Amino acid sequence: MIKIYKYGEVPNSEIFKRENISSNVEAIVTEIIENIKENGDKALKEYSKKFDKVDLDSFEVTSEEIEEALKNVDANFIRILKEASANIKSFHQKQVRNSYIINDKDGVVVGQKFIPIEKVALYVPGGTAAYPSTVLMDSIPAKIAGCNEIVMVTPPMSNGKVNPVILAAAKIAGIDRIFKIGGAQAIGALAYGTETIPKVDKIVGPGNAFVAEAKKQVFGKVSIDMIAGPSEILVVADSTCNPKYVSADLLSQAEHDKMASAVLVTDSYDFAIKVQSQLEVQISKLPRAEIARASIDNNGKIVVAENNLMLAIDIANEIAPEHLELCVDNPFDYLDKIKHAGSIFMGKSCPEALGDYYAGANHTLPTSGTARFSSALSVDDFVKKSQFIYYNKEALNKVAKDIAYFANKEGLDAHAKSVTVRFEDNE
């Protein structure tokens, strides 16, 4: 049963249970990546047998497999995928940034240009659930950014095939190549390349502790989006909310993972009791009840900030949750007061699942308190910036002495000389 605390009984820093990756995971991942670097496809085949229980002749998904998958996905779900895709495109197209030039001084041009990252890969989890939503969320911003090639990796099912709904989403999103590999070995293959897996420039997407650790270890060889921890939700709710709705929202994250954190902060102890009771009713009816039960019992909490909704907002800002639901009347009154959250769900009719699937805002979000300094996945994650500078000789001459003076102050005489040498012939 979820525990109820009065404010102050548990430190704010401990309201969310956030664990570091164990040294055991770190060592295992290091060994896997080194094996991939040395043995390529041979090592991948061994890991597919060991972890996925399949013996694959080829890792790449064929066009025939994609067409077969599309036939096995019902038309209504295809329609929903297309509508969700349109919403995601509409949202992310607003994020496109333009190159710029400044030339307001004679003989001087400075500017910045945005360049799509050439090859990106998205990791789509398999395991206990399939996530076609992740396919859309991670690939559409890359498409909008103009990336030249988008690769997807995902663990195969026990029959050696990829879940049809994942392939349907990939087809709709326009992903270029798909490979049946998962885990830390997939991250290693993408970072270093194998005989069949292309080396990419950036890897995005969530995964388990082994995937997260692998992304951490290959960072620098490739770029990554973030180190994602277990999913988390913080619901701020007042006493006028429906406890049934709030309980369902908490469980929407608890069913993800036994390590997920689902926390309610409320201004009413009576409401906390009602949610505690309602959670017990709803957990027993869930197909993933075992996972949700472990998450709620071990990591879930209800914190009561009695008659003080603004204190609840302060708690939210300190925690910096991945998902923050403001289940209150007039939620826009509080929006400016929220400083740290991955994604904010406004009002009593905005469950977190709306953002997971359909509204268009991205669901790949910073976890583990990193929302204090990082953001949701966006088009910005798939572009890089190059600056450019142009001075003609006359423009350089006007500032040459100042630049040389600056360089000499830093003790870098060669820097100074590289400017002044251009005018020595004129003396």
LINNORNOR-V779524 format. One line per field, one symbol per residue. ss: DSSP state (H for helix, E for strand, L for the rest). A space follows every 50 residues. Layout:
ss=???
//
This chain:
ss=LLEEEELLLLLHHHLLLLLLLLHHHHHHHHHHHHHHHHHLHHHHHHHHHH HHLLLLLLLELLHHHHHHHHHLLLHHHHHHHHHHHHHHHHHHHLLLLLLE EEEEELLEEEEEEEEELLEEEEEELLLLLLLHHHHHHHHHHHHHHLLLEE EEEELLLLLLLLLHHHHHHHHHHLLLEEELLLHHHHHHHHHHLLLLLLLL LEEELLLLHHHHHHHHHHELLEEELLLLLLLEEEEEELLLLLHHHHHHHH HHHHLLLLLLEEEEEELLHHHHHHHHHHHHHHHLLLLLHHHHHHHHHHHL EEEELLLLHHHHHHHHHHHLLLEEEEELLLHHHLHHHLLLLLEEEELLLL LHHHHHHLLLLLLLLLLLLHHHLLLLLLHHHHEEEEEEEEELHHHHHHHH HHHHHHHHHLLLHHHHHHHHHHHHHHL
//
